[in-house]
Amino acid sequence: MKTPISRRDFLRGSLLLSGAALGGCRARPAAGRTRVLRVAHVTDIHVEARSRARVGIAQVIGHIHAQQDAPDFILNTGDSIMG
């Protein structure tokens, strides 16, 4: 039987994984190699009709598309609406 993971260990691991992921976001391909895929990740945008959030997400999408090295696709992983 596995020992349950402690909250502290879970948070520590999550922070380390997040830091590693974010640290690689600006990485460039090694010399002689070409990048195969570029992804933009957005989350927790909480768009609702009564707020200006829809204006904000439109600005975010515009900013992503305006990048000199624009992503191949945009990944939205949740909390997109208020319900």
N, C-alpha and C positions, 0 to 999 in steps of 0.2 A: 504494500500500500504506500502510495506517495505521500510525503509530508506536504501539507498545504503551504503555499508561499506566503510569507508575511507581507503585510501592506508596505512596510519599509523597503523590502527587497523588490517588490513589484514597482514601486515608485522610482527607486534607484535605477532599475533596469530600463524602465520607460524613459527616464531622463537621459540615460546614456545612449539609448537607441535613437531618441529624437535628436540629440546633439550630433550623433554620427550622421544621421540622415541630412540634417541641416548643413553640416560641415561639407558635405559632398555636393550640395546644390549648385555651387559656383565652380565646381571642378571642370576643367577643360580636358578633352581627350589627350592622351599621351602623344608625344611626337610620332608621326607616321601612322596614327590611327584616326579614324573619323567616327564621330558620334552617330549612332544609329537612331536614337530617339531622344526627344526633349519633351518633357511633360511639365505643365503648370498644375499645381494642386491648390484648390481652394476648398474651404470648409467653414461651417458655422456662419453662413451668410444671412440666415433668418430674414428672408424677404416676406413682407406682408403688405397688403394694399394700403393700410392706413399710415404707413411710415415712408420715409425717404430712402429706405434700404434699397429699393429697386434702382434708384438713381446711383447709389454707391456701388452696387454690383455692376451696373453698366460701365461705370468709371473703371472698375477693376478689370473687367473684360477688355475694355479699350486699352488700358495700360499694358495688359499682357500681350495683346496683338501688336502694340506699337514697339515692342522690344526689337532691337536690331537683330537679335538671334531668337526669333519668335518660336514658341513651342509647337510641336506637331499636334498636340491636343491638350485640352484642359480637362482635368479630372476634378469633379465635385463630389466629395465623399460624405455629405450629409448635413443635417440641420438646415435644410434649404428653405423651409417654410415655417411659419408660426401656426400652430394648430391647437 
